[in-house]
Amino acid sequence: MYRGIIDVQREPGMGSKDDYRDKAHECIQAADRTYDPARKVSLLELAGRWLRLAEQVHDRRGLTGDALIDPPGSDHGEH
């Protein structure tokens, strides 16, 4: 998505809460470095999604759908 700013790769299996928190931290750092308001908002939204995913893994509630694309309460996944 943001080539050269952060490295978002799919790895087999589910990561740990710390892995997801680290990704959120990378997004926040990248947002701090950019002057483009739209990119800053996108990076902070992505950071929030990583943090929600970390919370879901931590709480062991399980995942439904793609937590990075369709966070709880969004209507992106509905047709």
Secondary structure as UniProt FT lines:
FT   TURN            3..5
FT   HELIX           17..33
FT   HELIX           37..59
FT   TURN            67..69
FT   TURN            72..73
FT   TURN            76..77
//
